[in-house]
Amino acid sequence: MSETTGKYKIGDAVMVAVENPKGNPRTPKYIRGKRGVVALAHGRLENARDHRGIHDPLYTVKFDLTELSACHDSDTIWVDVHEEWLREVERDS
Amino acid sequence: MSGKHGHKPFEGHMHDYMAHIKAVEEDLEYYRAKRFEPRIFYLLRRNVVTFYDLLKVRAALKKKDHFFQFAKPQGKNIEARVRYLEEWLDEYVKGIALVSARTVEGMDMVTEDNRKERGDYDEFFKIKKKEHQGTLEERMANLQQDLTDYSELLEVFVQALMRRGWATREDLTQRWKQLHDERAWAGGVIVAKAWSDPEFKQALLATGREALREMGVHQGKVGKLVVVENTEQTHNVIVCTLCSCYPYDILGDTPWWYKHESYRTNIVQNPRACVKELFQLELPSDKELRVWDSTSDVRYFVLPQRPAGTEGMAEPELAKLVTVDSLIGAGYALEPGQLREREAAHGEAEMPRVRPD
C-alpha cells in the first residue's frame, strides 16, 4: 500500500464523474456528480481474487449525507472510488 | 453451527418461525441466482459444460452415485422442520462453494466475472428471484420443493464436471470435507484481542490484514482490509451498495439482510432512521454515524466498543460478547449480563431479522 501514488491527497475536494468512458463499473450511481473530500488514499491495490488487472489508485471519499440524499441528518457516507472517476473541485465555493 | 442463520455463538429456540422461513427463502434465492446459476452460465458460454451434458448425466444418474447426501429431518415438530430447511440451505450453499476455481479446472472465474454474469451492472442479465407467498405451512412446503429441485441441479452439475474431466471425485471429496471443518469464528477472537492489547489494536486499525498475521487467525486474501473503530463520538456501519462485499474470507458469511436490497438502499439514504428501524439502534443526536460503502477493493469491518462491566475479563470470555451484527455496526457487543440472559433464554441472538417489506 502506498499513499503517494495517486493524483489526490487526503483532504482534497473532489467531484465524482457522471459517466466514465473507461467503464470501470465499481462506482455506485448515488454518488455520481456529487462532491466529497478524500479521506483515505489506498494507492493501487492488487485484488486478484476479485478482478483481473489493477485499477487506478483507490480513495475513500467522504460525502456529507445532505449532498447525496434529501435527509437532513449531519451524518457521512464514505465510499471507495477509483481515480479515473474523480475530478478536482475548488474547495468550498 | 456456522450457518448464515445462526449468529454465533448462540443457538437455541426459535420464536418466530415465519421470520426464519423468510430468511431461508431470501438466502436460497440469493445463492441460486447470484452464486450458482451465474457459474453455470459462465461454463456454458465456454463449452466447459453444456446443457446436453446435464441432460445425459441426469438420465444416467443412479442414487448410489450421488455426490451429495443431504440430511433427513430430525423430527416432525415445526421447530425441527424449520431447522432442517436451514441446515439443508447451509449444505446447498457449501455445495455451491465446492464448485469453484479451486476444484474445477475450466473455471478461471474471478468475482468480477460473477458480478457480470448475474447482471450486477446490466438489468438485461439479471436472474430473477422467485417471490414467496402463502401460509407458513405452504411456504415450508414450497421451500422443501425448491431445495429438492435446486439440489438436484447442483448434483447433476457436479456430476457433469466429473464426467467431462474438469474435476475428480477425490478432489471434490477432499474439498467437501474442508468446507465442513469448523474454523473457530475469527471475529470474536480479533475483537477481544484488540480490546485487551492496545498495541495490537493500533496495528489492526493502521494495517488491517497485516496485524492478523501474527495472531494465527485466517488472514483471508480478498482486497485490502480496513477496520473502523466505534467510539463515544462515532458509530460506523458497513454496507456494499453494489453487491454484498464483506470480509467473508476472515469473518464468514453475512446475515441475509446484509445482501437485501432494502438495506443496501436505505442505509445510504437515511442511515439514522435505517439503523433505528432495522437494528433498533437509537443513536444519540451528537454521535456521528458513518456509513462505509465497500464498493471496490477494500473490505471493512467494525471494531465495536468494549462493553461496560468487562474489566479484568480474559480474551476468551470477551470474545463471546462479540456478535456478527456488531462487526457490521448493526448492533453493539453484548454486556456480560446480556450474554447470560441470552444464554439462559437460548437464542434471542439467533433471531434472523424480519424482511422489511
Interface residues (C-beta under 8 A of the other chain):
Chain A: M1 P25 R26 T27 P28 Y30 L40 H42 L45 N47 A48 R49 D50 H51 R52 H55 L58 T60 L65 L68 S69 C71 D73 S74 D75 T76 I77 W78 V79 D80 V81 H82
Chain B: V110 T111 E112 D120 Y121 K221 V222 G223 K224 V226 T241 L242 V268 Q269 N270 P271 R272 A273 E288 L289 R290 V291 W292 D293 S294 T295 S296 D297 V298
